[in-house]
Structures are given as structure tokens and as C-alpha cells.
Amino acid sequence: MSTVDAGEAAQDRERTLLRGAGLRVTQPRLAVLTVLRDHQHSDATAILNAVRRTSPSVSHQAVYDCLHALTEAGLVRSIQPAGSPARYEIRRNDNHHHLVCRGCGDVVDIPCQTGPAPCLHTDDDHGYAIDEAEVYFWGLCPACQAGRATGSTEFPTQSHTDREDQK
């Protein structure tokens, strides 16, 4: 399958997702989903910049409106590690958590190892019907560890993944 065919198939899936969630199919919504498909854990600014590369007329407000609508519809998940702006990922209805680099802020999906959602249980649920547990593991990614080993005292201001995407 060619890259064009794969892109068209992905757009068809995204149209189906939008319709299935009761949302209108719009060019900004498709553009945001396309960016998130290729760049999980992006913040709104990175999503806006990526959308504008292919659709320069899409406004800042339109991207925020799309993120809100997609999150409300359950197609997109917003995560917010402490000290970080909200980041977005396409909701895959799997049971995963996140590993966050304290140095560069890179976020990586890691599977939950203890069973189905919510995968963690509390001794006292206070009457709540708990359906999800959100866990962040913190540490230093290999690139930030290497920087520390060479004596670097500064960490990059954007994740290694984001920098690679911009090349």
C-alpha cells in the first residue's frame, strides 16, 4: 500500500470515528486527528503548528475547539503530567500509563501490568464506581541520562521525540 493510499485509509477511519461519535466531519477535526495519529502526546501549540503546515487557514481557536470536542466525545484523551501543559493522544481504549522524562518532558506509553482497567484498586472507594487509574512514572530518558553523564546541567526545552519530528 502506498503512502497516499495509507493516508487515505487513515482519513476514512477518522471520518468513521467522527461520525460514530456523533460529530460532524470537518477539515480541522480531520487535521487534528491526523496530527495526533502521527504525534501522540503533543500539546496544543505543537498540534496547532503541525495543523498549520498543511492547513494554514485553521485558527488557533479552531484547534482548541477541536481538541475540546474530540476529548468530550471520547476520541482523544488529555493527559497532564505535573508541571506540564495538557497533552493529547488518540484514545485507544487500552489500559496504559505514561513514563515522563524529568529532563526533557518526553512522554512514552507503557502498558499496565496488573490487569484490566482500572488495574489499581483502593482499600476504600468511598462509593465511587472507579473505571480508570491514571499513573505517571517519572525518570530520565536515555538521552537526558547521557547528557548528565557528560556533565551537562541543562536539559532540552522540548522532548527528544518532538525535536526528531521537526527534522
QUIPE-V486456 format. One record per residue. PHI is phi in whole degrees, -180 to 180 (999 if undefined). OMEGA is omega as a letter, one per 40 degrees, with the letter a starting at -180 (NA if undefined). Layout:
# QUIPE-V486456
PHI_OMEGA + PHI_OMEGA
This chain:
# QUIPE-V486456
999_a + -74_i + -60_i + -64_i + -62_i + -63_i + -65_i + -67_i + -65_i + -64_i + -62_i + -62_i + -62_a + -67_i + -61_i + -63_i + -60_a + -61_a + -62_i + -63_i + -90_i + 79_i + -104_i + -69_i + -86_i + -125_i + -60_i + -62_i + -65_i + -63_a + -63_i + -66_i + -62_i + -63_i + -61_a + -67_i + -61_a + -95_a + -140_i + -59_i + 70_i + -82_i + -89_a + -61_a + -65_i + -65_i + -65_i + -58_a + -61_i + -69_i + -62_a + -69_i + -65_a + -106_a + -137_a + -61_a + -84_a + -71_a + -82_i + -57_a + -64_i + -62_i + -65_i + -62_i + -62_i + -63_i + -59_i + -64_a + -62_a + -67_i + -69_i + -61_a + -79_i + 83_i + -85_a + -126_i + -113_i + -100_i + -121_a + -144_i + -61_a + -50_i + 77_a + -126_i + -68_i + -57_i + -123_a + -128_i + -144_i + -70_a + -73_a + -108_a + 56_i + -105_a + -114_a + -132_i + -122_a + -134_i + -110_a + -121_i + -81_i + -69_a + -84_a + -104_i + 86_i + -57_i + -123_a + -129_i + -74_i + -135_a + -72_i + -75_a + -101_a + -109_i + 126_a + -72_i + -56_e + -83_i + 66_i + -124_a + -131_a + -104_i + -68_a + -135_a + -87_i + 53_i + 87_i + -73_i + -97_a + -74_a + -124_a + -156_i + -123_a + -112_a + -123_i + -118_i + -99_a + -117_i + -180_i + -115_i + -70_a + -57_a + -66_i + -72_i + -62_i + -64_i + -62_i + -66_a + -65_i + -90_i + 93_i + -67_i + -104_i + -112_i + -101_i + -62_a + -88_i + -138_a + -63_i + -61_i + -61_a + -62_i + -64_i + -66_a + -66_a + -85_a + -73_NA
